[in-house]
């Protein structure tokens, strides 16, 4: 298996969690809990504010996270991990930690994660076509991590490993704007 690199504070936390999960044989269970927390985060502006805002003390974040985890039934290794991250005032990195863990888990299974940013949600058919195309191009089983960013206007950005393909309308318009400025 090729070495998968995750960097920064979030990368160190992701790698630590992954190693603990691998040693305990619970990678899939931890990934499921991380995915559930990620879905909660995507749905709740209040949770995003709690996670990202430096205004909340670590004690406030710990109590709130513990209550949320208890309510949604996330416990065990993932639950303790979230509480530790909150206690260490690193909750703002949780989204990057989840992405890092997913990349490490995918690499362990011989898969690769493609971070896809689209202007509008993809239909199941479009997501399947994109996955098939990426599977063929990479020669690996590609898992899609799709994020919606309306500021792209149209098109998409795809990042697989260190390679980024930006086919967004926003980038194309910016290129045209730059070219027009050079003509003057």
Order of alpha helices (4+ residues) and beta strands (2+ residues): alpha-alpha-alpha-alpha-alpha-alpha-beta-alpha-beta-beta-beta-alpha
